[in-house]
């Protein structure tokens, strides 16, 4: 049987219950997706993404201080400045 390579992912979500629910859902229904990190806001997400270099990011759209769309733009700008994550 061929082993599938895991897809490394990070969850960016301000609500801990939602992060936990998504992790449980992924573990049950999408075992190929491995959650390698979590962040509760964009400020903590950017350095985490730089450190972990995930292939996939689950990004909450509505977060305090910065929306998910604004966070995506900040991440994109960080990638432009420092190169590939």
CORWO-V392238 format. One line per field, one symbol per residue. ss: DSSP state (h for helix, s for strand, l for the rest). phi: phi as a letter, one per 30 degrees, with the letter a starting at -180 (. if undefined). burial: I if it has 24 or more other ideal C-beta (glycine too) atoms within 12 Angstrom, else O. Layout:
ss=???
phi=???
burial=???
This chain:
ss=llllllsssssslllhhhhhhhhhhhhhhlllsssssssllhhhhhhhhhhhlllssssllllllllhhhhhhhhhhhhhhhlll
phi=.dddddcdbbccadcdddddddedddddcbddccdcabbcadeddeddddddhddbbccddcbdiadddddddddddddddcjed
burial=OOOOOOOOIIIIIIOOOOIOOIIOOIOOOOOOIOIIIIIIIIOIIIOIIOOIOIOIIIIIOOIOOIOIOIIIOIIOOOOOOOOOI
